[in-house]
Amino acid sequence: MHTTGIAFDPIVRRHDTGPGHPERPARVSAVFDYLRYTGLLDSLDQLDVRQASDDDLALVHTRPYIELVKREVEQRREQLSTGDTVISEASLESARAAAGCALSATDAVLSRRVQNAFCLVRPPGHHAESRRGMGFCLFNNVAIAARHAQRRHRVERVLIVDWDVHHGNGTQAIFYRDPSVLFFSTHQSPWYPGTGAAEETGAGDAQGLTINCPFPAGSGRAEIMTAFRDRLFPAAVKFAPELVLISAGFDSRIDDPLGQFTLEDRDFAELTTMLLELAPTAQGRIVSVLEGGYNLQGLASACHAHVTSLLGEMPNTPKPATPAN
């Protein structure tokens, strides 16, 4: 079996961030339309998806924080009081759908309905901590998926790889003392949110299970590939994960307006292939969850390369992606 699922709920488009905001509904539309335009969508198993319940969200987030999000969305605030996260009338529903896609994909992969899966979601999640949302994020989709895999499917060890240009401070904070999760991140530094120093390596029984690889603006293929080979691979072999989750942020691609890395589509394809081959204990079980990526054409073409590699194929060079409006 080498099938790849896609988890997508059109409801995620309803999260309205307002004119001029980089994290806009057109992001997922650009990717979905391009996958369909190139014919790649026909090769994917379109998964049934659901909305995350309060109990699902509480796998990671505190009940008071979940209630705060509900209340502030109902009050039609323009921004969460916990951080720099724009909200609108449909933001809670969209965020539940995003987390639900990650849950549905995790179920599909761990029950062997598909080999791996890509979650086309927004709002993103990796900045959201257990008690606060920030950085465009309400709920931490990847962290919720990891906890769900452990509680529902009895997975003991999860590897989370974050190649977004911004450090996934929320994911790190949630698992910083947890020896059942290995968190690996490559990111630009100094850059938002200001976390992710190389010295941040975990605590207690999880000492050494947070691996941060910060790089300066202008870094790209050489730096990221070396970090994967020299830092991630030895740690992952020792850790022996049973599931790999990717915080797939494509703002680390060249020409992204919110990042200054220089990765290209072929690099994302190669990183994906490396992760598929990384840990025999994971047996190729990967759930990839969209995080950042704000150049619509670049986001669409990078996702195309990433998903093609999840299918076990070599990316071709289709016509350039046309940004959605």
Residue, then its C-alpha position, 0 to 999 in steps of 0.5 A: m500500500h502506498t496511498t496518500g490521503i488529503a484531509f480538507d474541509p471547505i469550512v476552513r475558508r470561513h475564518d475571515t482575517g480581513p483585507g490585506h492579512p497574509e493568512r487568508p482563505a485564498r491560501v487553501s484555495a490556491v493549493f486545492d485548485y492547483l492540485r486539481y489543475t495538475g491532476l494530482l488530486d485524482s491520485l489522492d484519497q479524499l478523507d472523510v473529516r470531522q470537527a474537533s470536539d471540546d474533548d479533542l481540543a482539551l487533549v492539549h489546551t486547557r478548558p478555560y482557554i477553550e472557553l475563552v476562544k468560544r466567548e471571544v468569538e461569540q463577542r465578535r472581537e477582532q482579535l484574541s485577547t491572548g495574542d496576535t490572532v485575528i478572529s471572526e464570526a466563523s473562526l471557532e468553527s474553522a479552527r475546529a475543522a482544522a484540528g478535526c482534519a488532523l485527527s481524521a488524517t491520523d485515524a486514517v493513517l494509523s488504521r492503515r486506510v492510507q499510508n500517509a496524509f496531507c492536511l490542507v488546513r487553516p488557521p495554522g497551529h504551531h504557535a498555539e500554546s496550551r493556554r493561549g493562541m498567538g501568531f495566527c493560531l487558535f489551536n495546535n493542530v499537530a499537538i492535538a493529533a499527537r496526543h490523539a494518536q497516543r490516547r486513541h491508538r496507543v502510539e508510544r513515541v511521536l516525532i514532530v518535524d517543523w520546517d516552517v520558517h517560524h519556530g513552533n513555540g507552542t508545540q515545543a512548550i506543550f511537549y518540552r517535558d514529555p519524553s514520548v515526543l521528539f520535537f525537531s525544528t529548523h527556523q529563521s533566527p532572529w525572527y518571530p516569535g523569538t524562541g527556538a534557541a539551540e540551547e532549548t533542548g527539553a527538560g526533565d525526562a525529555q532532556g535532549l528531545t527538543i532539537n532546535c536548529p536556528f539559522p540566519a536569514g538567507s539560509g536554505r538547502a545546504e543548512i536545512m539538509t545538513a540539519f536533517r542529516d546530522r541532527l534529526f536522523p541520529a536522534a530519530v533512529k535512537f528515539a524510534p518513532e511510531l508516527v511522524l507528524i510534519s508541521a509543514g510550513f512553506d513560508s520557508r520557501i524562497d520569495d515568501p513575504l513573511g520569511q527569508f529562507t531560500l528553500e525551493d520546491r525540490d527541497f521540500a520534495e527531498l525533505t519529504t522523501m527523507l522523512l518517509e525513509l527516516a524511521p523503520t519503526a514508523q513504517g512510513r506513517i506520516v501526517s503532514v499538517l499545513e502551517g505557514g506559506y503566504n506567497l500563493q503561487g509558491l505555496a501551491s507549487a511547494c505543496h504540489a511537490h510535497v504531496t507528490s513525494l508523499l505519493g512516492e513519486m518524483p515531482n514533475t514541473p507542471k505549469p506555474a501555479t496561478p494564485a487565487n483571488 
